[in-house]
């Protein structure tokens, strides 16, 4: 009797604290192995959801609920947060707004507009995302490359004071519209043309809003300034602006820098000891994905846009110089047998094939094959360029979050990187269950409370009373990624129930069709 009274008192206290209306639907998840997301080991507990929030966690006895879910033998964790996702455009389209590939991995929130990309009008993007409803939550970033492109196009020069002021205004407007921080892609055009000082100045606009900075850093290999200098550049943005800085999809790319994972760790640890808030996110694969042009072409050749590039390629002297630098770029990637085409609108027949095989079939040098493809279009590629040792060295760091860097594409379209369907499930299946590189509680922390902490999401990422009810319930032994590099269009498995804002998106292993996601705005509590 005393046990029942205590549970009732707990429920009433939490009910009062968070101000939940009595008529809201309640769901009780009973007898699960509850892992709160903070890195703590699991405990047997019940989780009570009322409306869109968690009302109580613990031994809840006979507390009444509109629905009871038996989670015996299953793990109950916060919903996963993807800090680097290209799923935004897909979620904004009617045919993909369900977000099923994301939900199948346990994702309940993604960060959109990474790598300095996306739109500068976050309000318009929010409206498009919400038009048909979305299956997962979306947190927006404001992209430096898009801001620079809006002000300067793809010009290879420093900004004038007036142009920098216009960029400051666009970044500030993005933050006022609810952005969670500034993203950059200084490896890509036009972000590559910006000096570090420009990024630092724009990051200062983010600081008053409590935002963060996340960067596809300038060089993950030996393209320009070198890997370590590029890492230092990101760290210094965090230092100068006084905000968290994230080395996004952290890696040491290509055989020239294999083994540098330890050097990245050293740089981050040194900065953190100094007091700089530095973090990283990572997808659990040894292959990356990008475009053939940024992988092989020198940035100076891309200045001014595609028409300018083609004009340079038409000039024999300039083309000879470009070709020489493309040879170096291919070597950085480990050779033509490490490049697989994932999408090419000009000729879909090459999708899924290796550059080495295509060149041999055509009787060409791989560089000449690449030049022909670039002239005809813009192929996207998967690049097998990382070492297992570096991936694991970076994965085990307490400051490394999990991300996918995945797209959201129509089923069967192209041959996307399998991370689109499998990143989070793969980390659990391969690096927790099979290789034991990380334990489950730290893997879950990297997917939940750590990203919420880094980006300042105060009511997500943990299973605590008063938090938003983004919850994943899964069979640990059954979690697996099914997507493969040459056959990627397969959902991950193992999620039994997934709740987004308290509403079941997956129930008993089946999608419900619910679109309960919200566009999350910095400074609000779960408001879309």
C-alpha positions as CSV (number, residue, x, y, z in Angstrom):
1,X,0.0,0.0,0.0
2,X,2.8,2.4,0.9
3,X,4.5,1.6,-2.4
4,X,1.3,2.6,-4.3
5,X,1.0,5.9,-2.3
6,X,4.6,6.8,-3.0
7,X,4.2,6.2,-6.7
8,X,1.0,8.3,-6.7
9,X,2.8,11.2,-4.8
10,X,5.7,11.1,-7.3
11,X,3.3,11.3,-10.3
12,X,1.3,14.1,-8.7
13,X,4.5,16.1,-7.9
14,X,5.9,15.8,-11.4
15,X,2.5,16.5,-12.8
16,X,2.4,19.8,-10.9
17,X,6.0,20.7,-11.7
18,X,5.6,20.5,-15.5
19,X,2.0,21.7,-15.6
20,X,0.6,18.9,-17.7
21,X,-3.1,18.9,-18.3
22,X,-5.0,16.0,-16.7
23,X,-6.8,15.0,-19.9
24,X,-3.6,14.3,-21.9
25,X,-3.1,10.7,-22.9
26,X,-0.8,8.6,-20.8
27,X,1.5,5.7,-21.9
28,X,3.3,3.5,-19.4
29,X,6.4,1.7,-20.7
30,X,6.8,-1.1,-18.1
31,X,9.7,-3.4,-17.1
32,X,12.3,-2.1,-19.6
33,X,16.1,-1.9,-19.2
34,X,16.1,1.9,-18.8
35,X,19.3,3.7,-19.8
36,X,18.9,7.4,-19.1
37,X,21.3,8.7,-21.7
38,X,23.8,10.2,-19.3
39,X,26.2,7.2,-19.6
40,X,24.8,5.4,-16.6
41,X,24.2,1.6,-16.8
42,X,20.7,0.4,-17.3
43,X,18.2,-0.3,-14.5
44,X,14.9,-2.0,-14.5
45,X,12.3,0.8,-14.4
46,X,9.0,2.0,-15.8
47,X,8.6,5.2,-17.8
48,X,5.3,7.1,-17.8
49,X,4.5,9.5,-20.6
50,X,1.8,12.1,-20.3
51,X,1.2,14.1,-23.5
52,X,4.5,15.0,-25.0
53,X,6.6,14.7,-21.8
54,X,8.0,12.2,-19.5
55,X,6.1,12.3,-16.2
56,X,7.9,9.8,-14.1
57,X,10.7,7.2,-14.2
58,X,11.1,4.4,-11.7
59,X,9.2,1.6,-10.1
60,X,5.8,3.0,-10.8
61,X,3.8,0.0,-9.5
62,X,0.1,0.2,-10.4
63,X,0.0,3.8,-11.7
64,X,-2.9,4.1,-14.1
65,X,-2.3,4.7,-17.8
66,X,-4.3,4.8,-21.0
67,X,-1.9,2.4,-22.6
68,X,0.7,0.0,-21.2
69,X,3.7,-1.3,-23.2
70,X,5.5,-4.3,-21.9
71,X,9.2,-3.7,-22.5
72,X,10.5,-6.8,-20.8
73,X,13.9,-7.7,-22.3
74,X,14.1,-4.4,-24.2
75,X,16.2,-1.4,-23.8
76,X,14.5,2.0,-23.2
77,X,16.7,5.0,-24.1
78,X,16.2,8.6,-25.2
79,X,15.6,9.0,-28.9
80,X,18.8,9.4,-30.9
81,X,20.0,12.8,-32.1
82,X,21.9,13.1,-35.4
83,X,24.2,16.1,-35.2
84,X,25.0,16.1,-38.9
85,X,22.3,15.2,-41.4
86,X,21.5,16.0,-45.0
87,X,17.9,14.8,-44.5
88,X,16.4,18.2,-44.4
89,X,15.4,18.5,-48.1
90,X,13.9,15.0,-48.0
91,X,11.9,15.7,-44.9
92,X,10.6,18.8,-46.7
93,X,9.2,16.7,-49.5
94,X,5.8,15.0,-49.4
95,X,7.1,11.6,-50.3
96,X,9.8,11.5,-47.6
97,X,8.4,13.6,-44.8
98,X,7.6,10.4,-42.9
99,X,11.4,10.1,-42.1
100,X,11.1,6.3,-41.9
101,X,14.7,5.5,-42.6
102,X,15.7,7.8,-39.7
103,X,13.1,6.4,-37.3
104,X,14.2,2.9,-38.1
105,X,17.6,3.8,-36.7
106,X,16.0,5.2,-33.5
107,X,16.5,8.8,-34.6
108,X,14.0,11.4,-33.2
109,X,15.9,14.6,-34.0
110,X,18.3,15.7,-36.7
111,X,20.4,18.8,-37.3
112,X,19.9,20.2,-40.7
113,X,22.0,22.5,-42.9
114,X,25.4,21.1,-42.1
115,X,28.7,21.8,-44.0
116,X,27.9,25.5,-44.4
117,X,24.9,24.6,-46.6
118,X,21.2,25.0,-46.6
119,X,19.1,28.1,-46.9
120,X,19.6,31.5,-45.3
121,X,15.9,31.9,-44.8
122,X,15.3,29.5,-41.9
123,X,11.7,30.7,-41.4
124,X,10.8,29.7,-45.0
125,X,12.5,26.3,-44.5
126,X,10.6,25.8,-41.2
127,X,7.3,26.4,-43.0
128,X,8.2,24.0,-45.8
129,X,9.2,21.3,-43.3
130,X,5.9,21.6,-41.4
131,X,3.7,21.8,-44.4
132,X,3.1,18.1,-44.7
133,X,4.2,17.2,-41.1
134,X,7.5,15.5,-40.4
135,X,8.3,12.2,-38.8
136,X,11.3,13.5,-36.7
137,X,12.3,16.8,-35.1
138,X,14.5,19.1,-37.0
139,X,17.0,21.5,-35.5
140,X,18.3,24.1,-38.0
141,X,21.8,25.5,-38.4
142,X,22.7,28.6,-40.4
143,X,25.3,27.8,-43.0
144,X,28.4,29.9,-43.6
145,X,28.7,28.8,-47.2
146,X,25.2,29.8,-48.0
147,X,25.6,33.1,-46.2
148,X,28.9,33.8,-48.1
149,X,27.3,32.7,-51.4
150,X,24.4,35.1,-50.9
151,X,26.7,38.0,-50.4
152,X,29.7,37.2,-52.6
153,X,28.8,34.3,-54.8
154,X,31.8,31.9,-55.3
155,X,34.4,34.6,-55.6
156,X,37.9,33.5,-54.4
157,X,38.8,36.6,-52.2
158,X,38.4,38.1,-48.8
159,X,35.2,39.9,-48.0
160,X,35.1,43.7,-47.8
161,X,34.1,45.3,-44.5
162,X,30.7,46.0,-46.0
163,X,30.3,42.4,-47.2
164,X,31.3,41.0,-43.8
165,X,28.7,43.2,-42.2
166,X,26.0,41.8,-44.5
167,X,27.2,38.3,-43.6
168,X,27.0,39.2,-39.9
169,X,23.4,40.3,-40.4
170,X,22.4,37.1,-42.2
171,X,23.9,35.0,-39.4
172,X,22.3,37.1,-36.7
173,X,18.9,36.8,-38.6
174,X,19.3,33.0,-38.7
175,X,19.9,32.9,-35.0
176,X,16.9,35.1,-34.4
177,X,14.9,32.6,-36.4
178,X,15.8,29.8,-34.0
179,X,19.1,28.4,-35.4
180,X,21.2,26.3,-33.0
181,X,24.5,27.5,-34.4
182,X,26.7,28.2,-37.3
183,X,27.8,25.4,-39.7
184,X,30.7,25.7,-42.1
185,X,32.2,23.7,-44.9
186,X,35.6,25.3,-45.4
187,X,36.7,22.3,-47.5
188,X,34.1,23.3,-50.1
189,X,33.4,26.2,-52.4
190,X,32.6,29.0,-51.4
191,X,33.5,28.4,-47.7
192,X,37.1,27.4,-48.7
193,X,37.7,31.0,-49.9
194,X,37.0,32.5,-46.5
195,X,40.0,33.2,-44.2
196,X,39.7,31.9,-40.7
197,X,39.2,35.4,-39.4
198,X,35.9,35.7,-41.3
199,X,34.5,32.5,-39.6
200,X,35.6,33.8,-36.2
201,X,33.8,37.1,-36.8
202,X,30.6,35.3,-37.8
203,X,30.8,32.9,-34.9
204,X,30.8,35.9,-32.6
205,X,27.3,36.6,-33.8
206,X,26.2,33.2,-32.6
207,X,27.6,33.6,-29.0
208,X,24.9,35.8,-27.6
209,X,22.3,33.2,-28.6
210,X,24.1,30.4,-26.9
211,X,24.8,28.8,-30.2
212,X,27.6,26.4,-31.3
213,X,29.9,26.1,-34.3
214,X,30.2,22.9,-36.3
215,X,32.6,22.6,-39.2
216,X,33.6,20.3,-42.1
217,X,37.1,21.5,-41.6
218,X,39.2,23.0,-44.3
219,X,41.5,19.9,-44.8
220,X,40.9,16.3,-43.6
221,X,44.1,15.2,-45.5
222,X,46.8,17.1,-47.3
223,X,44.7,19.2,-49.7
224,X,45.8,22.6,-48.5
225,X,46.7,23.6,-45.0
226,X,46.9,20.0,-43.7
227,X,44.8,18.1,-41.3
228,X,46.2,19.3,-38.0
229,X,46.2,23.0,-39.0
230,X,42.6,22.6,-40.1
231,X,41.7,21.1,-36.7
232,X,43.4,23.9,-35.0
233,X,41.4,26.4,-37.0
234,X,38.1,25.0,-35.8
235,X,39.4,25.0,-32.2
236,X,40.4,28.6,-32.5
237,X,36.9,29.6,-33.7
238,X,35.6,28.2,-30.5
239,X,38.3,29.9,-28.5
240,X,37.8,33.3,-30.1
241,X,34.0,33.3,-30.1
242,X,33.7,31.5,-26.7
243,X,31.3,28.9,-28.0
244,X,31.4,25.1,-28.4
245,X,33.2,24.0,-31.5
246,X,32.5,20.7,-33.2
247,X,34.8,18.8,-35.6
248,X,32.0,17.4,-37.7
249,X,32.3,13.9,-39.1
250,X,35.8,13.9,-37.7
251,X,38.3,11.8,-39.6
252,X,41.8,11.4,-41.1
253,X,41.2,11.0,-44.8
254,X,43.4,9.0,-47.0
255,X,46.6,7.0,-46.6
256,X,48.8,10.1,-46.4
257,X,47.3,10.8,-42.9
258,X,46.3,7.4,-41.6
259,X,47.4,7.2,-38.0
260,X,46.6,10.9,-37.4
261,X,43.6,10.1,-35.3
262,X,45.8,10.2,-32.2
263,X,47.1,13.6,-33.2
264,X,43.5,14.9,-33.5
265,X,42.8,13.6,-30.0
266,X,45.9,15.3,-28.7
267,X,44.9,18.6,-30.2
268,X,41.3,18.4,-28.8
269,X,42.5,17.3,-25.3
270,X,45.0,20.2,-25.2
271,X,42.4,22.7,-26.1
272,X,39.9,21.3,-23.6
273,X,42.6,21.5,-20.9
274,X,42.9,25.1,-21.8
275,X,39.2,25.6,-21.3
276,X,38.0,25.6,-25.0
277,X,34.8,23.7,-25.5
278,X,35.8,21.3,-28.3
279,X,33.8,18.3,-29.4
280,X,33.5,16.0,-32.5
281,X,30.9,13.9,-34.2
282,X,31.5,10.8,-36.3
283,X,29.7,8.3,-38.5
284,X,30.8,4.7,-37.9
285,X,32.3,3.9,-41.4
286,X,35.7,3.9,-43.0
287,X,34.2,5.4,-46.2
288,X,33.1,9.0,-46.7
289,X,30.9,10.5,-49.3
290,X,31.2,13.7,-51.3
291,X,31.3,14.9,-54.9
292,X,33.9,13.9,-57.5
293,X,34.7,17.6,-58.0
294,X,35.6,18.6,-54.5
295,X,37.4,15.3,-54.1
296,X,39.7,15.8,-57.1
297,X,39.6,19.4,-58.3
298,X,41.7,22.2,-56.9
299,X,39.6,25.0,-55.3
300,X,41.1,27.7,-57.5
301,X,39.7,25.9,-60.5
302,X,36.2,26.1,-59.1
303,X,36.1,29.8,-58.4
304,X,33.3,31.7,-60.1
305,X,31.0,28.7,-60.5
306,X,30.6,25.9,-63.0
307,X,30.8,28.0,-66.1
308,X,34.1,29.4,-65.0
309,X,35.4,25.9,-64.3
310,X,34.4,24.6,-67.7
311,X,36.1,27.6,-69.3
312,X,39.3,26.8,-67.5
313,X,39.1,23.2,-68.6
314,X,38.8,24.3,-72.2
315,X,42.1,26.1,-72.0
316,X,44.9,23.5,-72.6
317,X,47.5,25.1,-70.4
318,X,45.1,25.6,-67.5
319,X,43.7,22.1,-68.0
320,X,47.2,20.6,-67.8
321,X,47.6,22.3,-64.4
322,X,44.2,21.1,-63.2
323,X,45.0,17.6,-64.3
324,X,48.2,17.5,-62.4
325,X,46.5,18.5,-59.2
326,X,43.7,15.9,-59.9
327,X,46.4,13.2,-59.9
328,X,47.5,14.4,-56.4
329,X,43.8,14.4,-55.3
330,X,43.2,10.9,-56.4
331,X,46.3,9.7,-54.6
332,X,45.0,11.3,-51.4
333,X,41.9,9.3,-51.8
334,X,43.9,6.1,-52.1
335,X,43.4,5.5,-55.8
336,X,40.6,4.8,-58.4
337,X,39.6,1.5,-56.8
338,X,38.5,3.4,-53.7
339,X,36.0,5.6,-55.4
340,X,32.5,4.4,-56.0
341,X,29.8,6.4,-57.8
342,X,26.7,6.9,-55.8
343,X,24.6,9.3,-58.0
344,X,25.1,10.7,-61.5
345,X,22.2,12.2,-63.3
346,X,24.1,12.4,-66.6
347,X,24.5,8.5,-66.7
348,X,22.8,6.5,-64.0
349,X,24.4,3.3,-65.4
350,X,27.6,4.1,-63.6
351,X,26.0,4.4,-60.1
352,X,27.4,1.8,-57.7
353,X,30.5,1.2,-59.9
354,X,34.1,1.9,-59.1
355,X,36.1,4.5,-61.0
356,X,38.8,2.0,-61.6
357,X,36.4,-0.5,-63.3
358,X,34.8,2.3,-65.4
359,X,38.2,3.6,-66.5
360,X,39.4,0.1,-67.5
361,X,36.2,-0.6,-69.4
362,X,36.7,2.7,-71.4
363,X,40.4,2.0,-71.8
364,X,41.3,5.3,-70.1
365,X,43.4,6.6,-67.3
366,X,41.1,7.2,-64.3
367,X,41.9,10.9,-64.3
368,X,40.8,11.2,-67.9
369,X,37.6,9.3,-67.1
370,X,37.0,11.7,-64.2
371,X,37.5,14.7,-66.4
372,X,35.0,13.5,-68.9
373,X,32.4,12.8,-66.1
374,X,33.0,16.2,-64.6
375,X,32.5,17.9,-67.9
376,X,29.2,16.2,-68.4
377,X,27.8,16.7,-64.9
378,X,28.6,16.5,-61.2
379,X,29.0,12.9,-60.0
380,X,28.7,12.2,-56.3
381,X,30.9,9.5,-54.8
382,X,31.6,7.2,-51.9
383,X,35.3,7.2,-51.0
384,X,36.9,4.3,-49.1
385,X,39.6,6.3,-47.4
386,X,39.8,5.8,-43.7
387,X,41.6,3.4,-41.4
388,X,39.7,1.3,-38.8
389,X,42.3,2.2,-36.2
390,X,41.6,6.0,-36.6
391,X,37.8,5.4,-36.6
392,X,38.0,3.6,-33.3
393,X,40.6,5.9,-31.7
394,X,38.2,8.8,-32.3
395,X,35.0,6.9,-31.5
396,X,36.0,6.1,-27.9
397,X,36.7,9.7,-26.9
398,X,34.1,11.1,-24.4
399,X,33.7,14.2,-26.5
400,X,32.7,12.4,-29.7
401,X,29.0,12.3,-30.7
402,X,27.4,10.1,-33.2
403,X,26.2,11.4,-36.6
404,X,25.2,10.0,-40.0
405,X,26.0,12.6,-42.6
406,X,23.3,10.8,-44.5
407,X,20.7,11.9,-47.0
408,X,17.1,11.1,-47.2
409,X,16.3,9.9,-50.7
410,X,13.5,8.0,-52.5
411,X,13.8,4.3,-52.0
412,X,15.8,2.8,-54.9
413,X,17.1,6.1,-56.2
414,X,20.9,6.1,-56.8
415,X,23.4,4.2,-54.7
416,X,23.7,6.3,-51.6
417,X,26.2,5.8,-48.8
418,X,24.7,3.2,-46.5
419,X,25.0,5.6,-43.6
420,X,21.7,7.1,-44.9
421,X,20.0,4.0,-43.6
422,X,22.3,2.4,-41.1
423,X,24.7,4.7,-39.2
424,X,23.3,4.5,-35.7
425,X,22.3,0.9,-35.9
426,X,25.7,0.0,-37.3
427,X,27.5,1.6,-34.3
428,X,25.4,-0.5,-31.9
429,X,25.7,-3.7,-34.0
430,X,29.4,-3.5,-35.0
431,X,31.1,-1.4,-32.4
432,X,29.1,-2.3,-29.3
433,X,27.8,-5.9,-29.9
434,X,30.6,-7.3,-32.1
435,X,33.9,-5.4,-31.7
436,X,33.2,-4.1,-28.1
437,X,35.0,-0.9,-29.0
438,X,32.5,1.1,-26.9
439,X,30.0,-0.1,-24.3
440,X,26.3,0.4,-24.8
441,X,25.9,3.1,-22.2
442,X,28.6,5.3,-23.7
443,X,27.4,4.7,-27.3
444,X,23.9,5.8,-26.2
445,X,25.3,8.8,-24.4
446,X,27.1,9.8,-27.7
447,X,23.7,9.7,-29.4
448,X,21.5,11.4,-26.8
449,X,22.6,13.5,-23.8
450,X,26.0,14.6,-25.2
451,X,24.6,16.2,-28.4
452,X,21.8,17.7,-26.3
453,X,24.4,19.2,-24.0
454,X,26.7,20.5,-26.7
455,X,23.9,22.3,-28.5
456,X,22.0,23.4,-25.4
457,X,18.8,21.3,-25.8
458,X,17.6,21.5,-22.3
459,X,14.6,19.2,-22.5
460,X,15.8,16.4,-24.8
461,X,18.5,13.7,-24.7
462,X,17.7,12.1,-21.3
463,X,15.0,10.1,-19.7
464,X,14.1,12.3,-16.8
465,X,10.8,13.7,-15.5
466,X,9.8,16.8,-17.3
467,X,11.8,16.0,-20.4
468,X,10.2,15.7,-23.9
469,X,9.2,12.1,-24.6
470,X,11.5,11.3,-27.5
471,X,12.2,7.6,-26.7
472,X,13.6,4.6,-28.4
473,X,12.7,1.0,-27.3
474,X,14.8,-1.7,-28.9
475,X,15.9,-5.3,-28.9
476,X,19.7,-5.0,-28.5
477,X,20.4,-8.4,-30.1
478,X,18.3,-7.5,-33.1
479,X,19.6,-4.0,-33.8
480,X,21.5,-4.2,-37.1
481,X,22.2,-2.2,-40.2
482,X,21.1,-3.9,-43.4
483,X,22.3,-1.3,-45.9
484,X,25.4,-2.2,-47.9
485,X,27.6,-0.1,-50.1
486,X,26.4,-1.7,-53.4
487,X,22.9,-2.4,-52.0
488,X,22.0,0.4,-49.6
489,X,18.3,0.8,-49.8
490,X,17.3,-1.2,-46.7
491,X,16.0,0.1,-43.4
492,X,17.8,-0.8,-40.2
493,X,16.2,-3.3,-37.8
494,X,15.7,-3.8,-34.1
495,X,13.6,-0.8,-33.1
496,X,10.4,-2.0,-31.4
497,X,8.9,1.3,-30.4
498,X,9.9,4.9,-31.1
499,X,8.2,7.9,-29.7
500,X,8.5,11.4,-31.1
501,X,7.2,14.1,-28.8
502,X,5.2,11.5,-26.9
503,X,3.5,10.0,-30.0
504,X,4.3,6.5,-31.3
505,X,6.1,6.7,-34.7
506,X,7.0,3.0,-34.5
507,X,4.8,0.6,-32.5
508,X,5.5,-3.1,-32.2
509,X,8.1,-2.8,-34.9
510,X,5.8,-1.2,-37.5
511,X,5.6,2.4,-38.6
512,X,2.4,4.2,-37.5
513,X,2.5,6.9,-40.1
514,X,2.6,9.6,-37.4
515,X,4.3,12.9,-38.2
516,X,4.8,14.3,-34.7
517,X,8.1,15.9,-35.4
518,X,8.7,19.6,-34.8
519,X,11.1,22.2,-36.0
520,X,13.0,23.0,-32.9
521,X,14.0,26.6,-32.2
522,X,16.8,27.6,-30.0
523,X,15.6,29.3,-26.9
524,X,12.3,27.6,-26.8
525,X,11.1,24.4,-25.0
526,X,10.0,22.0,-27.8
527,X,8.0,24.6,-29.7
528,X,7.7,24.4,-33.4
